[in-house]
Amino acid sequence: MAIKISKKIKSYSVGKPDEGKIPTVGPDPRDAIEVPAKAEVIQMHEKVERPETLIGATYKIKSPLFEHALYVTINDIVLNADTEHELRRPFEVFINSKNMDHFQWIVALTRIMSAVFRKGGDITFLVDELKAVFDPRGGYFKAGGVYMPSIVAELGAIIEQHLKMIGLLHDPELDESQRRLIAEKRAAYEARAAGKDTKKKSDVVAANKADDHRAPQGLSADLAGVGGESARKSSDIEFTEPAASSAFPSGATMCNKCNTQAMILMDGCATCLNCGYSKCG
């Protein structure tokens, strides 16, 4: 009978069977510990087979550079489903449009991006590479006042939006002091702009009243009334503000850091109300 000795031998003695002194050694409790099997975590790589069904999202791009809209579909694969290591990663991308003028480079771009997705590893570098592409004809502003230097840059913004949705990218969090500074700057700027508009409107109303007093005596009361009413209507039309297309003040300029029309000038210091960037530090 083989007995495993797991402790250091300090002393020993010889026993005989008839004396009943043969020690009985039981199994070491440490030998009975079962090592749990290591969980098999599947990482994204180029040999991962495409499932029959994928989940995804479709984004619409309406650019003044294209006559027809672009529809970008990004499909995701779920790795290690129903486990603590569950992860959702993009697997393929498709771009569809009625405009066939750019069909070749669109197909090439989608195939390259899909290959990068399936290769695995860090794919967030695609966002910076695509957003750094500039159109020699000039860019455009999309809804919300965000400047896009090219249609490829907006594709990069779509990829960034999708990666944030599935949790692979995260927006940098502003600390409490930055949020408080942005709120104070915005309130002061809007108050100053409202004061200027009120003063300008009161000056125009006073000028209209002065014109009414200087009207010729030969005019009838009805014509004067019509003239005054039309002047008031024109004044109202002049100061009717259009519907705001952005969440930032109308006088804001473009921020060089986040490419958003959210930069305001207060007390000689330019501050962005979107990302908190300030030239004053």
Secondary structure as UniProt FT lines:
FT   HELIX           17..19
FT   HELIX           29..32
FT   TURN            46..47
FT   STRAND          55..61
FT   TURN            64..65
FT   STRAND          70..79
FT   TURN            81..82
FT   TURN            84..85
FT   STRAND          87..96
FT   TURN            101..102
FT   HELIX           103..119
FT   HELIX           125..131
FT   TURN            136..137
FT   STRAND          140..142
FT   TURN            143..145
FT   STRAND          146..148
FT   HELIX           151..166
FT   HELIX           176..213
FT   TURN            217..218
FT   HELIX           221..238
FT   TURN            250..251
FT   STRAND          253..254
FT   TURN            256..258
FT   STRAND          260..266
FT   TURN            267..268
FT   STRAND          269..272
FT   TURN            273..275
FT   TURN            279..280
//
